[in-house]
Amino acid sequence: MGFIGSNLARRLLEFNNQVTIVDSLIPEYGGNLRNLSDLKDRVAINLSDIRDKYSIREIIKGQDYLFNLAGQTSHLDSMENPFIDLDINAKAQLSILEACRKNNPGVRIVFASTRQIYGKPSYLPVDEKHPLHPVDINGINKIAGERYHILYNEVYGIASSVLRLTNTYGPRMRIKDARQTFLGIWIRHLLQGIPIQVFGDGKQRRDYNFVDDVIDALILAAVSDDAIGKAYNLGSPTPMSLEETASIMCAQVKGSSYLLVPFPEDRKAIDVGDFVCDYSSFSKAFEWEPKTSFKKGIKSCLNFFKNEIEYYI
């Protein structure tokens, strides 16, 4: 019921799939009933927690594909509540794979990982050969989640692929706070007339993917045998500084502005500085390229939330 999952469900329905949604609707995470309120009669919604191994065991039976998007995404929360992050991003992933091994070993899995596993880059752009050196608990547990999926493919033949996502944005994202991505709270502040706060000097570069492009990649990974047992980066050909990002966003909302402010100490300790992904491996293997420019994507995003903001804050 979260950001990427609900948008993916919509695309899958366009291809006449039978779609089952699993979400615990924990308030601190991304699940939102509004995300699929117009399609509730076309999807099966199961309000379960992925940490409940008995529930997952039954849900997984008979499914052809599993898009494993469940996770705790907040880097700050992972440092404040490390054992919850461990339960969701590592232990529960193992439970899901065990459920597949015992009840549906033929299922095809795509696991959503994160560029956070690389930590502070040793070189740019960051390719899949870059050392893994996370700066927070979230990144460590995401590595475990990845490795469980690859291991279960190698040992048990459960066909799994991994996509390492960068900053994904779009309609239905979490905007009430920065737990999902800083772009979320920036969008909220823009629409509420509050200046955007850009931490540091604003020169840090980031790459962004519009959610529709990420869904293209998820489906390609799911249906392509060549993706099995592999982990790929996603990314953008046009990385931008945070200040440039803020400037483009402010240009979409009349009267808006941004401020450069010092890094809060808790965030400074886990900031990675410049980060740009090299996604050429996935691009060459599956002819995937992001189609949506940041300016076009953020305009679409803001237009969506102008009419829907009451359901997302």
QUIDATA-V25796 format. One record per pair of residues at least 12 apart in sequence whose C-alpha atoms are under 10 Angstrom apart, sorted by the first residue. I is the first residue (numbers start at 1). J is the second residue. D is the distance in whole Angstrom. If there is no record, write none. Layout:
i = [I	I]
j = [J	J]
d = [D	D]
This chain:
i = [1	1	1	1	1	1	1	1	1	1	1	1	1	1	1	1	1	1	2	2	2	2	2	2	2	2	2	2	2	2	2	2	2	2	2	3	3	3	3	3	3	3	3	3	3	3	3	3	3	3	4	4	4	4	4	4	4	4	4	4	4	4	4	4	4	5	5	5	5	5	5	5	5	5	5	5	5	5	5	6	6	6	6	6	6	6	6	6	6	6	7	7	7	7	7	7	7	7	7	7	8	8	8	8	8	8	8	8	9	9	9	9	9	9	10	10	10	10	10	11	11	11	11	12	12	13	13	13	17	17	18	18	18	18	18	19	19	19	19	19	19	20	20	20	20	20	20	20	20	20	21	21	21	21	21	21	21	21	21	22	22	22	22	22	22	22	22	22	22	22	22	23	23	23	23	23	23	23	24	24	24	24	24	24	24	25	25	25	26	28	28	28	28	28	28	28	28	28	29	29	29	29	29	29	29	29	30	30	30	30	30	30	30	30	30	30	30	30	31	31	31	31	32	32	32	32	32	33	34	34	34	34	35	35	35	35	35	36	46	49	49	49	50	50	50	50	50	50	50	50	50	50	51	51	51	51	51	51	51	51	51	52	52	52	53	53	53	53	53	53	53	54	54	54	55	56	56	56	56	56	56	56	57	57	57	57	57	57	57	57	57	57	58	58	58	58	59	59	59	60	60	60	60	60	60	60	60	60	61	61	61	61	61	61	61	62	62	62	62	63	63	63	63	63	64	64	64	64	64	65	65	65	65	65	65	65	65	66	66	66	66	66	66	66	66	67	67	67	67	67	67	67	67	67	67	68	68	68	68	68	68	68	68	69	69	69	69	70	70	70	70	70	70	70	71	71	71	71	71	71	71	71	71	71	71	71	72	72	72	72	72	72	72	72	72	72	72	73	73	73	73	73	73	73	73	73	73	73	73	74	74	74	74	74	74	74	75	75	75	75	75	75	75	75	75	75	75	75	75	76	76	76	76	76	76	76	76	77	77	77	77	78	78	78	78	78	78	79	79	79	79	79	79	80	81	82	82	82	82	83	85	85	85	85	85	85	86	86	86	86	86	86	86	87	88	88	88	88	89	89	89	89	89	89	89	89	89	89	89	90	90	90	90	90	90	90	90	90	90	91	91	91	91	92	93	93	93	93	93	93	93	93	94	94	94	94	94	94	96	97	97	97	97	97	97	97	97	98	100	100	101	101	101	101	101	104	105	105	105	105	105	105	106	106	106	107	107	107	107	108	108	108	108	108	108	108	108	108	109	109	109	109	109	109	109	109	109	109	109	110	110	110	110	110	110	110	110	110	110	110	110	110	110	110	111	111	111	111	111	111	111	111	111	111	111	111	111	112	112	112	112	112	112	112	112	112	112	113	113	113	113	113	113	113	113	113	113	113	113	113	114	114	114	114	114	114	114	114	114	114	114	114	114	115	115	115	115	115	115	115	115	115	115	115	115	115	115	115	115	115	115	116	116	116	116	116	116	116	116	116	116	116	116	116	116	116	117	117	117	117	117	117	117	117	117	117	117	117	117	117	117	117	117	118	118	118	118	118	118	118	118	118	118	118	119	119	119	119	119	119	119	119	119	119	119	119	119	120	120	120	120	120	120	120	120	120	120	121	121	121	121	121	121	121	121	122	123	123	123	124	124	124	124	124	125	125	125	125	125	125	125	125	126	126	126	126	126	126	126	127	127	127	127	127	127	127	127	127	128	128	128	128	128	128	128	128	128	134	134	135	135	135	135	136	136	136	137	142	145	146	146	146	146	146	146	146	147	147	147	148	149	149	149	149	149	150	150	150	150	150	151	152	153	153	153	154	154	157	157	158	158	159	159	159	159	159	159	160	160	160	160	160	160	160	160	161	161	161	161	161	161	161	161	161	161	161	161	162	162	162	162	162	162	162	162	162	162	163	163	163	163	163	163	163	163	163	163	163	164	164	164	164	164	164	164	165	165	165	165	165	165	165	165	166	166	166	166	166	166	166	166	166	166	166	166	166	167	167	167	167	167	167	167	167	167	167	167	167	167	168	168	168	168	168	168	168	168	168	168	168	168	168	169	169	169	169	169	169	169	169	169	169	169	169	169	169	170	170	170	170	170	170	170	170	170	170	170	170	170	170	171	171	171	171	171	171	171	171	171	171	171	171	172	172	172	172	172	172	172	172	172	173	173	173	173	173	174	174	174	174	175	175	175	175	175	175	175	176	176	176	176	176	176	177	177	177	182	182	183	183	183	183	183	183	185	185	186	186	186	186	186	187	187	187	187	187	187	187	187	187	187	188	188	188	188	188	188	189	189	189	190	190	190	190	190	190	190	190	190	190	190	191	191	191	191	191	191	191	191	192	192	192	193	193	193	193	193	194	194	194	194	195	195	195	195	195	195	195	196	196	196	196	196	196	196	196	196	196	197	197	197	197	197	197	197	197	197	198	198	198	198	198	198	198	198	198	198	199	199	199	199	199	199	199	199	199	199	200	200	200	200	200	200	200	200	200	200	201	201	201	201	201	201	201	201	202	202	202	202	202	202	202	202	202	203	203	203	203	203	203	203	204	204	204	204	204	204	204	204	204	204	204	205	205	205	205	205	205	205	205	205	205	205	206	206	206	206	206	206	206	206	206	206	206	206	206	207	207	207	207	207	207	207	207	207	207	207	207	207	207	207	208	208	208	208	208	208	208	208	208	208	208	208	208	208	208	209	209	209	209	209	209	209	209	209	209	210	210	210	210	210	210	210	210	210	210	210	211	211	211	211	212	212	212	212	213	213	213	213	213	213	213	214	214	214	214	214	216	216	216	216	217	217	217	217	217	217	217	217	220	220	220	220	221	221	224	224	226	226	227	227	227	231	231	232	232	232	232	232	232	233	233	233	233	233	233	233	234	234	234	234	234	234	234	234	234	234	234	235	235	235	235	235	235	235	235	235	236	236	236	236	236	236	236	236	236	236	236	237	237	237	237	237	237	237	237	238	238	238	238	239	239	239	239	239	240	240	240	240	241	241	242	242	243	243	243	245	245	245	246	246	248	248	248	248	249	249	249	249	249	251	251	252	252	252	252	252	253	253]
j = [21	22	23	24	25	30	31	32	33	34	35	36	37	45	46	47	70	172	21	22	23	25	29	30	31	32	33	34	35	36	69	70	172	173	174	29	30	31	32	35	69	168	169	170	171	172	173	174	180	211	30	31	69	70	112	168	169	170	171	172	173	211	212	214	215	21	22	23	30	31	35	36	67	68	69	70	172	211	215	21	31	32	33	34	35	36	39	171	172	173	35	36	170	171	172	173	211	212	214	215	67	211	212	214	215	216	218	219	21	36	39	43	67	215	35	36	39	42	43	212	215	216	219	215	219	39	42	43	42	43	42	43	44	63	64	42	43	44	45	63	65	42	43	44	45	46	59	60	63	66	36	43	44	45	46	47	48	59	67	44	45	46	47	48	49	50	56	59	68	69	70	45	46	47	48	49	50	70	46	47	48	49	50	51	70	47	48	49	49	72	73	74	77	174	176	177	179	180	70	71	72	73	74	174	179	180	70	71	72	73	172	173	174	175	176	179	180	312	70	172	173	174	172	173	174	311	312	311	172	308	311	312	171	172	173	311	312	172	59	70	88	92	70	71	87	88	89	91	92	93	95	96	87	88	89	91	92	93	94	95	96	92	95	96	92	93	94	95	96	98	99	95	96	99	99	92	95	96	97	98	99	100	95	96	97	98	99	100	101	102	103	104	99	100	103	104	99	100	103	96	97	99	100	102	103	104	105	107	99	100	102	103	104	105	107	103	104	106	107	100	104	106	107	108	104	106	107	108	109	106	107	108	109	110	159	222	223	100	107	108	109	110	111	160	222	108	109	110	111	112	160	161	218	219	222	93	96	109	110	111	112	113	162	110	111	112	113	88	89	92	93	111	112	113	85	87	88	89	90	92	93	112	113	138	142	145	84	85	86	87	88	89	138	141	142	179	180	85	88	89	113	114	138	139	142	178	179	180	181	136	137	138	178	179	180	181	116	135	136	137	138	139	178	179	180	181	267	270	271	136	137	138	178	179	266	267	270	136	137	138	179	136	137	138	139	140	141	135	136	137	138	266	270	137	137	136	137	138	141	137	137	138	139	140	141	142	137	138	140	141	142	144	145	141	138	141	142	145	113	137	138	139	140	141	142	143	144	145	146	138	140	141	142	143	144	145	146	147	148	141	144	145	148	145	111	141	142	144	145	146	148	149	144	145	147	148	149	152	149	109	145	148	149	152	153	158	160	152	152	158	152	153	156	157	158	158	152	153	156	157	158	159	157	158	159	157	158	159	160	158	159	160	161	221	222	223	225	228	149	153	158	159	160	161	162	221	222	223	228	149	159	160	161	162	163	218	219	220	221	222	223	227	228	231	145	146	149	150	160	161	162	163	164	218	221	222	231	142	145	146	161	162	163	164	165	218	231	139	142	143	145	146	162	163	164	165	166	231	232	233	138	139	142	143	146	162	163	164	165	166	167	233	234	127	128	132	134	139	142	163	164	165	166	167	232	233	234	235	275	276	277	132	133	134	135	136	138	139	140	142	143	164	165	166	272	275	130	131	132	133	134	135	136	137	138	139	140	141	142	143	144	146	164	130	131	132	133	134	135	139	140	143	272	275	131	132	133	134	135	136	139	140	270	271	272	273	275	132	133	134	135	270	271	272	273	274	275	133	134	272	273	274	275	276	277	275	274	275	276	274	275	276	277	278	235	239	274	275	276	277	278	279	233	235	275	276	277	278	279	232	233	234	276	277	278	279	280	281	164	231	232	233	277	278	279	280	281	270	272	269	270	271	272	269	270	271	270	164	162	160	161	162	163	164	230	231	162	229	231	160	161	162	229	230	231	162	228	229	230	231	229	229	228	229	230	228	229	228	229	228	229	222	225	227	228	229	230	221	222	225	227	228	229	230	231	218	221	222	224	225	226	227	228	229	230	231	232	218	221	222	227	228	229	230	231	232	233	214	217	218	221	227	230	231	232	233	234	282	231	232	233	234	235	277	279	208	209	214	232	233	234	235	277	181	206	207	208	209	214	233	234	235	236	275	276	277	180	181	182	183	206	207	208	209	210	211	234	235	236	180	181	183	207	208	209	210	211	212	213	214	234	235	181	182	183	184	208	209	210	211	212	214	294	297	298	301	183	184	209	210	211	212	297	298	299	300	301	302	304	305	210	211	212	297	298	300	301	302	303	304	305	308	184	211	301	304	305	308	309	311	312	187	211	301	305	312	187	188	312	313	187	188	189	305	309	312	313	188	189	309	311	312	313	189	312	313	197	198	196	208	245	246	249	298	197	313	198	246	249	250	258	246	249	250	253	298	301	302	305	306	309	302	305	306	309	312	313	256	257	258	246	249	250	252	253	254	255	256	257	258	302	253	254	256	302	303	305	306	309	256	306	309	253	254	255	256	257	255	256	257	258	246	250	255	256	257	258	259	246	247	249	250	256	257	258	259	260	261	243	246	257	258	259	260	261	262	263	242	243	245	246	258	259	260	261	262	263	242	243	259	260	261	262	263	264	267	268	242	243	259	260	261	262	263	264	268	273	241	242	243	259	260	261	262	263	241	242	243	244	245	246	259	260	261	240	241	242	243	244	273	274	240	241	242	243	244	271	272	273	274	275	276	239	240	241	242	243	244	245	273	274	275	276	235	236	238	239	240	241	242	245	273	274	275	276	277	234	235	236	237	238	239	240	241	242	245	274	275	276	277	294	234	235	236	237	238	239	240	245	276	277	290	292	293	294	297	234	235	236	237	290	291	292	293	294	297	236	290	291	292	293	294	296	297	298	300	301	290	292	297	301	290	291	292	297	234	235	288	289	290	291	292	234	235	288	289	290	288	289	290	291	234	282	283	286	287	288	289	290	282	286	287	288	282	286	285	286	285	286	282	285	286	281	282	278	279	280	281	282	283	277	278	279	280	281	282	283	276	277	278	279	280	281	282	283	288	289	290	276	277	278	279	280	282	283	289	290	276	277	278	279	280	289	290	291	292	293	294	276	277	278	279	280	289	290	293	276	290	293	294	274	275	276	277	294	274	275	276	294	274	275	260	274	258	259	260	294	295	298	258	259	294	295	298	299	294	295	298	299	302	295	299	295	298	299	302	303	299	302]
d = [7	7	6	9	8	7	4	6	7	8	6	7	10	8	10	9	10	10	10	10	8	9	8	5	4	6	9	10	7	9	9	9	7	7	8	10	6	7	8	8	10	9	9	8	8	5	5	7	9	9	9	10	8	10	10	8	9	9	9	8	8	7	9	8	8	8	9	10	10	9	9	10	8	9	7	9	10	10	9	8	9	9	10	10	6	6	10	10	8	10	8	9	9	8	8	10	8	8	10	8	9	9	8	9	6	9	9	9	8	9	9	8	10	10	10	8	8	10	9	9	8	9	9	10	9	9	8	8	10	9	8	7	8	9	10	8	5	6	9	9	10	10	6	5	6	7	9	10	9	10	10	7	6	5	6	8	9	10	10	9	6	5	6	6	8	8	9	8	10	10	9	8	7	5	6	6	8	8	8	5	5	5	8	10	10	7	8	8	9	9	10	9	10	10	10	9	8	10	10	8	7	8	9	8	8	8	10	9	9	9	9	7	6	9	10	9	7	10	10	10	9	9	8	9	9	8	8	9	8	9	7	8	9	6	9	9	9	10	8	9	9	9	8	9	10	7	10	10	6	8	8	7	7	7	10	8	5	8	10	7	9	8	8	9	8	10	10	6	7	9	7	9	10	8	10	10	8	7	10	10	7	9	9	8	10	8	5	7	10	8	7	9	8	10	8	10	9	10	10	8	10	7	7	10	7	7	10	8	9	8	10	6	6	9	9	8	7	9	8	10	8	9	6	9	9	7	5	6	9	9	6	5	6	8	10	7	9	10	7	6	5	6	8	9	9	8	6	5	6	8	10	10	8	9	8	9	9	7	6	5	6	9	10	8	6	5	8	8	8	9	9	9	8	10	8	10	6	6	9	9	9	9	9	10	9	10	8	6	9	9	6	6	8	10	9	9	9	9	10	9	10	9	7	9	10	10	7	6	9	10	10	7	8	5	6	8	9	9	6	7	6	8	10	8	9	10	9	8	10	8	9	9	9	8	8	7	8	10	9	8	8	7	5	5	9	10	9	10	6	6	8	9	9	9	9	9	6	8	9	9	7	6	10	10	7	9	8	8	9	6	9	9	10	9	10	9	10	9	10	10	8	9	9	6	6	9	8	6	10	10	9	5	7	8	6	5	9	10	8	9	9	8	10	9	10	10	10	9	6	9	7	8	9	7	10	7	8	9	10	9	10	8	7	7	10	8	10	9	10	8	8	10	7	9	7	9	10	10	8	8	6	8	8	6	7	10	7	7	9	7	5	6	8	10	7	8	10	9	8	10	8	6	5	6	9	9	7	10	9	9	9	6	5	6	7	7	9	10	7	6	10	9	9	10	8	7	8	10	7	6	5	6	9	9	10	10	9	9	9	8	9	6	5	6	7	9	10	9	6	8	8	7	7	6	4	6	9	9	9	9	9	8	7	9	10	9	8	4	5	6	9	8	9	10	10	10	9	8	10	9	5	6	6	9	10	7	9	9	9	9	8	9	9	6	8	8	8	5	9	8	9	9	9	8	9	10	10	9	6	6	5	8	9	10	8	4	7	9	7	6	10	10	9	7	6	4	5	5	8	8	10	9	9	10	9	7	5	4	5	8	8	10	9	9	6	9	9	9	7	7	7	9	8	4	7	8	8	9	10	7	8	8	7	9	10	10	10	9	9	8	7	6	7	8	10	10	10	7	5	5	5	9	9	10	8	6	5	5	8	9	7	10	9	6	5	7	8	8	9	8	7	7	9	8	9	10	8	9	9	8	5	8	8	9	6	9	10	10	10	9	9	7	9	9	10	8	9	10	10	10	7	8	8	10	10	8	9	5	7	8	8	9	8	6	10	10	7	10	9	9	9	9	8	9	6	7	10	9	8	10	8	5	6	8	9	9	7	8	10	9	9	6	5	5	5	6	8	9	8	10	8	8	8	6	4	6	9	9	8	8	8	10	9	6	5	6	7	9	7	6	5	6	9	9	10	9	8	8	9	6	5	7	9	10	9	7	6	7	10	8	6	6	9	9	9	8	9	7	9	8	8	6	5	6	9	10	10	8	10	9	8	9	9	6	5	6	6	10	9	8	10	9	8	10	7	8	7	6	5	6	9	9	9	8	8	8	10	9	9	6	5	8	7	7	9	7	5	9	9	10	9	8	10	9	9	8	5	8	9	6	7	10	10	10	8	8	8	9	10	10	8	10	9	9	9	8	10	9	7	8	7	6	9	9	9	6	7	7	9	9	10	6	5	10	10	8	10	10	10	10	9	9	10	10	9	10	9	8	9	10	9	10	8	9	10	9	8	7	8	10	10	9	8	10	8	9	8	9	10	10	10	8	7	9	7	9	9	6	8	9	9	8	10	9	8	10	8	7	8	9	10	10	9	9	8	6	9	10	7	8	9	10	9	10	6	5	5	7	7	10	9	8	8	6	4	6	9	10	10	9	9	6	5	6	6	9	10	7	7	10	8	7	6	5	6	8	9	9	9	8	6	5	6	5	8	9	9	9	10	10	6	6	5	5	9	9	10	10	9	8	10	6	8	8	9	6	5	5	8	9	9	9	7	9	9	5	6	6	8	9	8	8	5	6	8	10	10	9	6	5	8	10	6	5	4	6	9	9	9	7	5	6	7	9	9	9	5	6	6	7	9	9	7	5	6	9	9	6	5	8	7	4	6	9	10	10	10	7	6	7	9	9	7	6	9	8	7	9	10	9	10	10	10	9	7	10	8	6	6	10	7	9	8	9	8	9	9	8	8	6	8	7	9	6	8	10	9	10	9	9	10	9	9	8	9	10	10	9	8	5	7	7	8	9	10	10	8	8	9	9	10	8	9	9	9	10	7	9	9	10	7	9	8	9	8	10	8	8	9	9	8	9	10	9	9	7	9	7	6	9	7	7	5	8	8	7	9	10	7	7	5	8	9	7	8	9	9	9	7	5	7	5	9	10	10	9	8	8	7	8	8	10	8	7	10	10	9	9	9	9	9	9	10	9	8	10	9	10	8	9	10	9	7	9	9	10	10	9	9	8	10	10	10	8	9	8	8	9	10	7	9	8	7	9	10	9	8	7	8	9	9	10	9	8	7	8	10	9	9]
